[in-house]
């Protein structure tokens, strides 16, 4: 009798067991690869941040800065917060992550939001004429020709073809004279021999007497326009600028360390502001003591262009609110459409919003508050849409909305062209989180 082979179908139970094992194997392989990727990412993160920190130490040892602190925020988490060196060299007081730094022009985004909140309230429009609120700026004159006679400057001007608009204040397109651009820096400095001795009204009225460097809206010169915007806030809101900022921005965000001026009790956390001494060292510009002008000086000029003092974590709070489209801990500080204006370019594409435009790349625009990357170049690793700014006293920051990445680096040396870590900061932070 021939042998018969009977093929028996696997039972349903066997099939289920087999599928479960197969799924477990697939998940196991996925977890292994995911864990390996996570370990590699962490290794890359630590390697880049450690390398950056080594560069900070070099800047400290080379007496380019006394000390510094920085943080890196990524996708909802602070992944590095550290301080180095000294807040004050004379006393060897250590720099802390909660030390107080002069923000200088990193004040500008906060002041810009103040003006935008008035638009959100329906009280103004960014396309309104400036002279609607500040009549002193009616009938501006534009510089046509500049000469000197026996050392005395002679300026030929003509009536401006266009009015200054509120939007020009926030994008630095008004054409105001400036120490940071154009050819009338000396005139600006001569107009304000002691800018801290007077208020925003005096500042704006004096500026209105000076010619413009270019037609409103037809150029870009970084200058004093945010102080004028701050005066508009006062006129429209009926409140002192500092009170409006406190009530509408700082208090809702819980930014208790952020102030225009300080009390004696703040001196223990205040960093000393230094300048290069010309002999490979540092000299004091403003001490981190009760003698600081922020504590003992006149408290009348509440500058939206550069007056605030803050800490790393306080400033991060503002940046995270911007990143999250105006929301902070469930509260809407500003409408998403208002914050969108602070993230999108507001300058004509034919104008580059930077001190220089090497090769006419037109790579930078300006929002209502920030410089923004229009297109990626080999100058930086910042991707398109990254917003950023910095301060004359040293601090610098950037926000990459797509990557949900924020970097803030603070030190106190002015000028700071010799500080290599300031130039490389953003690239180090971006390399730390970007896959190799």
PyMOL commands that set and color helices and strands:
alter all, ss='L'
color gray80, all
select helices_A, chain A and resi 12-61+104-120+130-132+135-137+166-171+185-191+195-197+200-208+225-237+241-253+264-269+293-296+312-323+336-343+358-360+420-433
alter helices_A, ss='H'
color red, helices_A
select strands_A, chain A and resi 67-74+77-88+93-94+101-102+141-149+152-159+273-276+282-286+309-310+327-328+331-332+364-366+371-373+387-390+396-400+405-410
alter strands_A, ss='S'
color yellow, strands_A
deselect
rebuild
show_as cartoon
